[in-house]
Amino acid sequence: MDRFRGYQILVNGLKISIDDIIERYSSIPADIYISLDIPTFLPTKKQHQIVEENIRNFLILSEKFKDRKIIPIIHMYRSDLLQYAFEKYREVGIDLIAYGGIVPPMLKATRLRLISLL
């Protein structure tokens, strides 16, 4: 199993750097690359910082791989952060954004949040 899969990173608590991603993408011939994002969990006070880091990582990958198609991905951002991310990606000419599904740890965090509101 590829240790760089986003879901595996999430569930196993692995930490990778943008340099790890660059190294991996340099060794894999592909038509399209997805800019691996850091998921935002609900609730968190650091969501804006996480979204900023995801945008920054995408820009680093785009600069490093100018000859490749890099697609940013977003997951379950708050609506204001979703709009913010869309605007930032639009500013740099992005015409395609991948929207990731809700993964089980996010569902758990959301369920716990909902239960705490009861």
Secondary structure, DSSP 8 states (H G I E B T S, - for coil): --TT-HHHHHHHT----HHHHHHHHHH---SEEEE------SS-TTHHHHHHHHHHHHHHHHHHTTTSEEEEEEES--HHHHHHHHHHHHHTT----EEE---HHHHHHHHHHHHHH-
